[in-house]
Amino acid sequence: MTNAVLVQFESMTKTFNDVVALRGITLTVPAGAVVGVIGRNGSGKSTLLHHVNGLQLPTSGTVRTFGVPTPELTHEQMARIGVVHQHSEFPQHLLIGQLLGYVRAFHTAWDAALEAVLLERLQLDTRAKISTLTPGNRQRLAVLLALCPHPALLLLDEPFSDLDPEMRQTLLALLMEQYAEDRPTMLLSSHLLHDIEPVITHVLALDHGAITYFDEFDAAKERHGANLEQLFPILTRINSPEAAGVSTGAN
């Protein structure tokens, strides 16, 4: 893992009308980290991920990705970011194969051999119409689209929520294979803590739009002697004395 900074939030706040979704976020994510983003429903996890690729823009403060403010990301830089939303939307009238051809044309780094492997392992049929896909198959398709360009940064927002246990394990294996090959930085939001625990290097906890903890996962386990599910109520309490000494910089 290098010491390079890939994602950085500086005194960032996001409001929607009178609702504060994120408050005072200062965060540095090192290149090569696999960050488990945890928190209760409504804690700001999805909103935080949406700011990394400029899908949403901060109300105040700055978010930098690849060293530049997100509104200034170039097409080439955006092509280095793979995104899986919890509920991905695709053109309903297309076949999977047609969508792949369309997306492939925008990525010079698209790996056709990897595409073939992922189609088989994720059990996707290029002849299937997108409008007929189950939510789980849509998530599988989103993962394929995110991985085939060999991104430097992966943003994964509840990517396992509609998958059965066997397919979740398949997806985790694919992510780790990709990590071993390319060393992308990953921000992985999930409520399935048992599933993500074996793969994360860092844990980022949010509560009511604020960071309550960010550090290497091993440091959290050493401090509290617990697994991620047991750590969850400790790390996500904003005034918890057990979570004192919160770090928001990269180690």
C-alpha positions in Angstrom: 0.0 0.0 0.0 1.4 3.4 -1.0 1.1 6.6 1.0 -0.4 8.5 -2.0 -3.7 10.3 -1.3 -6.5 9.4 -3.7 -9.6 10.8 -1.9 -9.6 13.8 0.4 -12.5 15.7 2.1 -11.7 19.1 3.7 -14.2 20.6 6.1 -17.0 19.4 3.8 -20.7 19.8 4.6 -23.7 18.8 2.6 -27.3 20.0 3.2 -30.5 19.3 1.5 -32.8 22.2 2.2 -32.8 22.3 6.0 -31.4 18.8 6.4 -27.7 18.4 7.2 -26.7 15.1 5.5 -22.9 15.4 6.1 -21.2 17.8 8.6 -17.6 18.8 8.9 -16.2 15.9 7.0 -12.4 15.9 7.0 -11.0 12.7 5.7 -7.9 11.4 3.9 -8.0 8.0 2.2 -4.7 6.5 1.1 -4.3 4.8 -2.2 -4.8 1.0 -2.0 -7.0 1.1 1.1 -10.2 -1.0 1.2 -12.4 1.1 3.5 -15.5 -0.4 5.1 -18.0 2.4 5.4 -20.4 1.6 8.2 -23.3 3.4 10.0 -27.0 3.2 10.7 -29.6 4.0 8.0 -29.5 7.7 7.3 -26.0 8.2 8.7 -24.7 9.6 5.4 -22.9 6.7 3.8 -24.4 6.9 0.4 -24.2 10.7 0.3 -20.5 10.5 1.2 -19.8 8.1 -1.7 -21.8 10.2 -4.1 -19.4 13.1 -3.4 -16.2 11.1 -4.3 -17.0 11.0 -8.1 -18.9 14.3 -8.2 -22.4 12.8 -8.4 -23.2 15.3 -5.7 -21.3 18.5 -4.8 -20.6 19.8 -1.4 -22.6 22.7 0.1 -19.3 23.9 1.7 -15.8 22.6 1.9 -13.9 20.6 -0.8 -13.8 17.1 -2.0 -10.7 16.1 -4.0 -10.3 12.9 -6.0 -7.1 12.1 -7.8 -5.9 15.4 -6.4 -8.4 17.7 -8.0 -11.8 19.1 -6.8 -14.5 16.8 -8.0 -16.3 19.3 -10.3 -13.0 19.5 -12.3 -12.6 15.7 -12.9 -11.8 15.0 -16.5 -13.4 12.3 -18.6 -10.2 10.3 -18.3 -10.2 10.6 -14.5 -13.9 9.6 -14.4 -13.2 6.5 -16.5 -10.8 5.4 -13.7 -13.7 5.3 -11.2 -15.9 2.2 -11.0 -19.3 2.7 -9.3 -21.9 0.2 -8.0 -25.0 1.8 -6.6 -27.4 -0.1 -4.3 -30.1 0.2 -6.9 -28.4 0.7 -10.3 -30.6 1.9 -13.2 -30.0 1.0 -16.8 -31.9 1.6 -20.1 -34.8 -0.8 -19.9 -35.1 -1.5 -23.6 -31.5 -2.8 -24.1 -30.2 -6.3 -24.0 -27.2 -6.8 -21.6 -25.0 -7.3 -24.6 -26.1 -4.1 -26.2 -25.4 -2.2 -22.9 -22.0 -3.7 -22.7 -21.2 -2.6 -26.2 -22.3 0.9 -25.5 -20.2 1.2 -22.2 -17.2 -0.6 -23.7 -16.9 2.1 -26.4 -16.2 4.8 -23.7 -13.4 2.9 -22.0 -10.0 2.5 -23.8 -8.9 0.2 -20.9 -11.9 -2.1 -21.1 -10.8 -5.8 -20.6 -12.8 -8.0 -23.0 -11.2 -11.2 -21.5 -12.3 -10.1 -18.0 -15.8 -9.3 -19.4 -16.1 -12.9 -20.6 -15.0 -14.3 -17.2 -17.4 -12.1 -15.3 -20.3 -12.9 -17.5 -19.8 -16.6 -16.6 -19.0 -16.2 -12.9 -21.8 -13.7 -12.3 -24.2 -15.9 -14.4 -25.3 -13.1 -16.8 -26.7 -13.8 -20.2 -25.9 -11.1 -22.9 -29.2 -12.0 -24.6 -31.3 -11.0 -21.5 -33.3 -7.8 -21.7 -32.5 -5.4 -18.9 -36.2 -4.8 -18.1 -36.5 -8.5 -17.1 -33.6 -8.6 -14.7 -34.1 -9.2 -11.0 -32.6 -6.7 -8.6 -29.8 -9.2 -7.8 -28.9 -9.5 -11.5 -28.9 -5.7 -11.9 -26.3 -5.6 -9.1 -24.2 -8.3 -10.8 -24.4 -6.3 -14.0 -23.3 -3.1 -12.2 -20.3 -5.0 -10.8 -19.3 -6.2 -14.2 -19.5 -2.7 -15.6 -17.4 -1.3 -12.7 -14.6 -3.9 -12.9 -14.0 -4.4 -16.6 -12.1 -1.0 -17.1 -9.7 -1.9 -14.3 -10.5 1.2 -12.2 -8.1 2.8 -9.8 -11.0 3.7 -7.5 -14.1 1.6 -6.7 -17.2 3.0 -5.0 -19.4 0.2 -3.8 -22.7 1.2 -2.1 -24.5 -1.8 -0.6 -23.4 -4.0 -3.5 -24.5 -7.2 -1.8 -28.0 -6.2 -0.6 -30.0 -8.1 -3.3 -27.6 -11.1 -3.6 -28.0 -14.6 -2.1 -25.2 -15.8 0.2 -23.5 -17.9 -2.5 -23.4 -15.0 -5.0 -22.2 -12.6 -2.2 -19.2 -14.9 -1.7 -18.6 -15.0 -5.5 -18.6 -11.2 -5.6 -16.3 -10.8 -2.7 -13.9 -13.3 -4.3 -14.0 -11.3 -7.5 -13.3 -8.0 -5.7 -10.3 -9.5 -3.9 -9.0 -11.0 -7.2 -9.3 -7.5 -8.7 -7.5 -6.0 -5.7 -4.7 -8.5 -5.9 -4.2 -7.6 -9.6 -4.7 -3.8 -9.7 -4.6 -2.6 -6.0 -7.6 -0.2 -6.5 -8.7 1.9 -3.6 -12.2 0.8 -2.5 -14.9 2.5 -0.5 -17.3 -0.3 0.4 -20.6 0.6 2.2 -22.5 -2.4 3.6 -24.7 -3.5 6.5 -23.5 -7.1 5.9 -20.6 -6.6 8.3 -19.7 -10.3 8.6 -19.2 -10.4 4.8 -16.9 -7.4 4.4 -14.8 -7.9 7.6 -12.3 -10.3 5.9 -11.6 -7.9 3.0 -11.3 -4.4 4.5 -8.1 -2.7 5.6 -9.8 0.4 7.2 -13.1 1.2 8.8 -14.9 4.5 8.5 -17.9 4.9 10.8 -20.6 7.6 10.4 -23.4 8.8 12.6 -25.8 11.6 11.9 -23.6 12.8 9.0 -20.4 13.0 11.0 -17.3 10.8 11.2 -17.2 8.9 14.5 -14.2 6.8 13.6 -11.6 6.3 10.8 -8.5 4.1 11.2 -7.0 0.8 10.1 -9.3 -2.0 10.9 -6.6 -3.9 12.8 -6.1 -0.9 15.1 -9.8 -1.0 15.9 -9.7 -4.7 16.7 -6.6 -4.2 18.8 -8.1 -1.4 20.8 -11.5 -3.1 21.4 -10.8 -6.8 20.9 -13.9 -7.4 18.9 -15.2 -8.3 15.4 -16.8 -5.7 13.2 -20.4 -6.5 14.3 -19.4 -6.1 17.9 -17.5 -2.9 17.1 -20.4 -1.4 15.2 -22.3 0.1 18.2 -19.0 1.4 19.7 -17.6 3.0 16.6 -20.9 4.6 15.4 -21.7 6.5 18.6 -20.8 10.1 18.1 -20.1 10.8 21.8 -19.0 7.3 22.8 -16.1 7.4 25.3 -15.0 4.0 23.9 -14.4 5.6 20.5 -12.4 8.4 21.8 -9.3 9.3 19.9 -11.0 9.2 16.5 -8.6 9.5 13.6 -9.6 11.2 10.3 -6.2 10.9 8.6 -4.7 8.0 6.8 -2.1 5.9 8.5 
